[in-house]
Amino acid sequence: MMDNISYANKNIVKIRAYENNGFYAGVNMIMTFETSQSAIGSTALKALITEYLR
């Protein structure tokens, strides 16, 4: 849904709120981004989770 401008703008605010509370992408939080043209596949998602749980 990141290709929906309104949705994307709201999520930027949420991401900043997470950071203000000590949650950072790639450090202690997993974030994924998708658009209607580019969805994340289950294989990529599994690899991402596996990497973060190392």
Secondary structure as UniProt FT lines:
FT   TURN            2..3
FT   HELIX           5..20
FT   TURN            21..22
FT   TURN            26..28
FT   HELIX           42..52
//
